[in-house]
Amino acid sequence: MNTFLQMNTVFISMIIEAIPFVLIGVIVSGIIQMFVTEQAIARILPRNRFLSSLLGCGVGVFFPSCECGIVPITRRLMKKGVPLNAGIAFMLTGPIINPIVLFSTYIAFGNNWNMVAIRAGMAIAVAFLVSMLLSLMFPALPFREQIALPPVAAALEPGVVVPSPRKPIAKQLYGVLTHSIDEFFSVGKYVVLGALIAACMQTYIPTASLLHLGSNPLTASLVMIGLAFAVSLCSEADAFIAASFRSTFSVGAISAFLVFGPMIDIKNTLMLLGTFNKKFVFALIALVTVFTLAGSLIVGRIYG
């Protein structure tokens, strides 16, 4: 009975922690839908795949959203015509390089900028490599449901203008509200289910048994990747948990926890499966795992 109550407490705390960021995400998604035109996206995005991925990696600085709210924003951007590589780069880095998360990391590690730099640099490297590979593996957008994309390609051509009729501001604000509500109920069920699974894993799988596996750099990083996936913390709070492992794990293993968790956890995996097809989601998780593991081993070598 006590373990069930503990699981229930963890579940409710996760929901309370996640809902505000989901709300931010769906509201931003609604604003993008109503106020960001395909022509504006076409003007901003470089045509070069390399440059558009780099831009996607950096845009997250301006979007203070955790992984709970990043999926609906990314979906809306892609439906507006953002290419897959830029969208995935933004989705993976957004929950990590935004100022709130970087500042919380700085505070959690005793006002140390080294871990902030490691986390941000590794996240950008992983996101860039994953986004480039996925764009080669999936030439078409891998949504679960096929949608008619806007003619952004035409907007990129000189002399071609794609008409975009303006709506009255009151109708646009009403559109933001209706789109936000639709998005909230679309992704909210996955957040609830993911939080329930994560709460069960936290309650019934002893953390001590995982810590015994961290005897060498490879297994330590794998354990921290698995722990990050299981506990499904919001990126604004995970640095304080990671800091508590400093006496147990190396800098490399801790960096794996800090990078992998905001990119892939139980909650956003279910949200990804609700948005993209299974083949794409599994490829995304596999690539993020491989590159995060490789990055953590490199960090471990550099910082001992």
Long-range contacts (C-beta under 8 A, 24 or more apart in sequence): 3-203, 3-204, 6-203, 7-199, 7-200, 7-202, 7-203, 7-204, 8-199, 10-198, 10-199, 10-202, 10-203, 11-195, 11-196, 11-199, 14-195, 14-198, 14-199, 14-232, 14-267, 15-191, 15-192, 15-195, 17-234, 17-237, 18-66, 18-68, 18-191, 18-195, 18-234, 18-267, 19-191, 21-65, 21-66, 21-68, 21-69, 21-234, 21-236, 22-68, 22-69, 22-72, 22-184, 22-187, 22-188, 22-191, 23-69, 23-180, 23-184, 24-64, 24-65, 24-69, 25-65, 25-68, 25-69, 25-70, 25-71, 25-72, 25-73, 25-183, 25-187, 26-69, 26-72, 26-179, 26-180, 26-181, 26-183, 26-184, 26-187, 27-176, 27-180, 28-63, 28-65, 28-69, 28-73, 29-72, 29-73, 29-75, 29-76, 29-179, 29-180, 29-183, 30-175, 30-176, 30-177, 30-178, 30-179, 30-180, 30-183, 31-176, 32-73, 32-76, 32-77, 32-80, 33-76, 33-80, 33-175, 33-176, 33-179, 34-167, 34-172, 34-173, 34-175, 34-176, 34-179, 35-172, 35-176, 36-80, 37-164, 38-80, 38-81, 38-150, 38-151, 38-152, 38-155, 38-162, 38-164, 39-155, 39-161, 39-162, 39-164, 41-77, 41-80, 41-81, 41-82, 41-152, 42-81, 42-152, 42-155, 42-156, 43-155, 45-82, 45-83, 45-86, 47-156, 49-83, 49-85, 49-132, 49-135, 50-132, 52-83, 52-85, 52-86, 53-85, 53-86, 53-89, 53-128, 53-131, 53-132, 53-135, 54-89, 54-128, 55-86, 55-89, 56-82, 56-85, 56-86, 56-87, 56-88, 56-89, 56-90, 56-93, 56-127, 56-131, 57-89, 57-90, 57-93, 57-97, 57-124, 57-127, 57-128, 57-131, 58-93, 58-97, 58-124, 59-90, 59-94, 60-90, 60-93, 60-94, 60-95, 60-96, 60-97, 60-98, 61-97, 61-98, 61-99, 62-98, 63-90, 63-94, 63-98, 64-98, 64-99, 64-100, 65-94, 65-95, 65-98, 66-95, 66-101, 66-234, 66-235, 66-236, 66-262, 67-95, 67-234, 67-235, 67-261, 67-262, 67-263, 67-265, 67-267, 67-268, 68-191, 68-234, 68-267, 68-268, 70-94, 70-95, 70-268, 71-187, 71-268, 71-271, 71-272, 71-275, 72-183, 72-186, 72-187, 72-271, 75-143, 75-275, 76-183, 78-141, 78-143, 79-147, 79-149, 79-150, 80-150, 80-152, 81-149, 81-150, 81-152, 81-155, 83-135, 84-131, 84-134, 84-135, 84-138, 84-141, 84-142, 85-131, 85-132, 85-134, 85-135, 86-131, 88-127, 88-130, 88-131, 88-134, 88-135, 88-284, 89-127, 89-128, 89-130, 89-131, 92-123, 92-126, 92-127, 92-130, 92-131, 92-263, 92-288, 93-123, 93-124, 93-127, 95-235, 95-262, 95-263, 96-120, 96-123, 96-235, 96-258, 96-259, 96-262, 96-263, 97-123, 97-124, 100-236, 101-235, 101-236, 101-239, 101-262, 104-236, 104-237, 104-239, 104-240, 105-239, 105-258, 107-239, 108-239, 108-240, 108-242, 108-243, 109-239, 109-243, 109-246, 110-243, 114-303, 115-239, 115-251, 115-254, 115-255, 115-258, 118-251, 118-255, 118-258, 118-299, 118-303, 119-239, 119-255, 119-258, 119-259, 122-255, 122-259, 122-292, 122-295, 122-296, 122-299, 123-259, 123-262, 123-263, 125-291, 125-295, 126-259, 126-263, 126-288, 126-291, 126-292, 126-295, 127-263, 129-287, 129-291, 130-284, 130-287, 130-288, 130-291, 133-287, 134-280, 134-283, 134-284, 134-287, 137-283, 138-280, 138-283, 142-276, 142-277, 142-279, 142-280, 143-275, 143-276, 143-277, 144-274, 144-275, 144-276, 144-277, 186-274, 187-271, 187-274, 190-267, 190-270, 190-271, 190-273, 190-274, 191-267, 191-270, 191-271, 193-270, 194-232, 194-265, 194-266, 194-267, 194-268, 194-269, 194-270, 194-271, 195-232, 195-266, 195-267, 197-266, 198-230, 198-231, 198-232, 198-265, 198-266, 198-267, 201-230, 201-231, 201-266, 202-230, 202-231, 205-230, 211-248, 214-248, 214-249, 214-253, 217-250, 217-252, 217-253, 217-296, 217-297, 217-300, 218-293, 218-297, 220-249, 220-250, 220-252, 220-253, 221-252, 221-253, 221-256, 221-292, 221-293, 221-296, 221-297, 221-300, 222-293, 223-249, 223-253, 224-249, 224-253, 224-254, 224-256, 224-257, 224-260, 224-296, 225-256, 225-257, 225-260, 225-289, 225-292, 225-293, 227-257, 228-256, 228-257, 228-258, 228-260, 228-261, 228-265, 229-260, 229-261, 229-264, 229-265, 229-266, 229-269, 230-265, 230-266, 231-261, 231-265, 232-261, 232-265, 232-266, 232-267, 233-261, 233-265, 235-261, 235-262, 238-262, 250-300, 250-303, 250-304, 251-299, 251-300, 251-303, 251-304, 252-296, 252-297, 252-298, 252-299, 252-300, 252-301, 252-303, 253-296, 253-300, 255-295, 255-296, 255-299, 256-292, 256-293, 256-295, 256-296, 259-292, 259-295, 259-296, 260-288, 260-289, 260-292, 263-288, 263-292, 264-288, 264-289
